[in-house]
């Protein structure tokens, strides 16, 4: 009996981290041609960057280790990548939000809280 409980707990620990979590919109900020959408989810706060003319979705996946969340219209790139330089970071729960300034405005990338933000990053809209 004890072995089954331990096995079940091990499966839960290793399997649960493989799925993305849904967060709910808690705010937004426009910077240049970008809009940063702020979400609160089970792993902490995270962000998504969209065009300033778009509406922030009411919910979003945190994008962690999910193979199914990348399908759909988000794969269509209508504009070229822009490069931004790291301008700040903020930790919330298990997430760290890295802020990047680009000629188009500020955009964000969400990484694990213990990861280091890259000094520069590319983003496509």
N, C-alpha and C positions, 0 to 999 in steps of 0.2 A: 504494500500500500504506500509506504513512504517513498519508494523508488518511483512510483507512478506520479506522485505529487511533485517530486523534484524534477522529473522529466517534463511534466506539464509546465512548470514554472520556467524551465530552461527554454522550452519552445516558445512560450509567450515573450520572454525577454528578447530572443533573437529574431522572432518573426515580426513583432510589433514595430520595431524600429525600421522595417523595410517599407512601411507605408507612409504616405504623406498625410498630413492632418489638415483639416479645414479650419480656417480662421474667419472671423466676422469683421467687416469694415468698422473701424472706429474713428477714422479721420482721413483727411487728404490735404496736400499742399501742392501748389503749382509753382514751378521754377522754370522760367523760360518756356520752352516748348514741351516740357515734361510735367506730368502730374504724378506725385508720389502718393500711393494709396497705402494707408496704415491698417494692419489687421492684427487681431488678437486671437491666438489659437492655443491649443493645449501645450505646445512647446514654448510659448512666449510670443512676443510681438514679432512681426515680420512685415516686409513691405513688398510691393509690386510697383513697377514704374510703367506708366502708359503715356500716350500722347496727351497733351494738355486739353485737347478738344474731346477726349473720350470721357465717359462716365466710369468711375470706379465700380467694379462689380461688388455686390453686397457680401459675397463670400469668395474665398480664394484658397487654393492649396498652398502649403508652405514650400512645396517643391522638393522635399527631402526624399530621396531614394524612391521615387515613384516612377515606374516605367510607363504607366498608362496615362499620366497627366500631360504628356507632351504631344498628344495627337490632336488634330483639329486645325482650326484656322490660325492658331498661334505659330504654326510652322511656316506660314507664308510671310516672307520678308518683303515688305514693300519699299523700305528705305535702307540705305547702307548703314553699317555699323558706325557708331561714334565712339571715340576713346575719351575717357575721363580720368582725372587724377584724384587720388584719395584726398578727401577734404575733412573727413570725420568718421566717427563710429560710435555706436550705442549698443549696449548689451541689455537684453531683456529675456529673462528665463534662460532657455537653452539656445537662444538665437543671438547673433550679432548682426546689426544692420550697418553696412559699410556705405558711406555717402561719397559719391564721385561728382566732381564738377567737370562739365564738358561745354563745348561751344553751344550746344543745344539747351543746356541747363543742367540741373542736378538730377542724377539717377541713383538708384540704390541696388545693392546686391545683398542678399541674406545668406549668412554662413553660420556654422555652429559657433556657439559662444566662446569656445576655446581655440578657434581657428584665428589665423592672422589675416587681416584684410590685405589684399594685393595693393600695391602702390598705384597701379593703373588697371583699368578694366574696359572691356568693350561691351556695348549694348546696342541691340537693334530694336527698332520700333515697328 
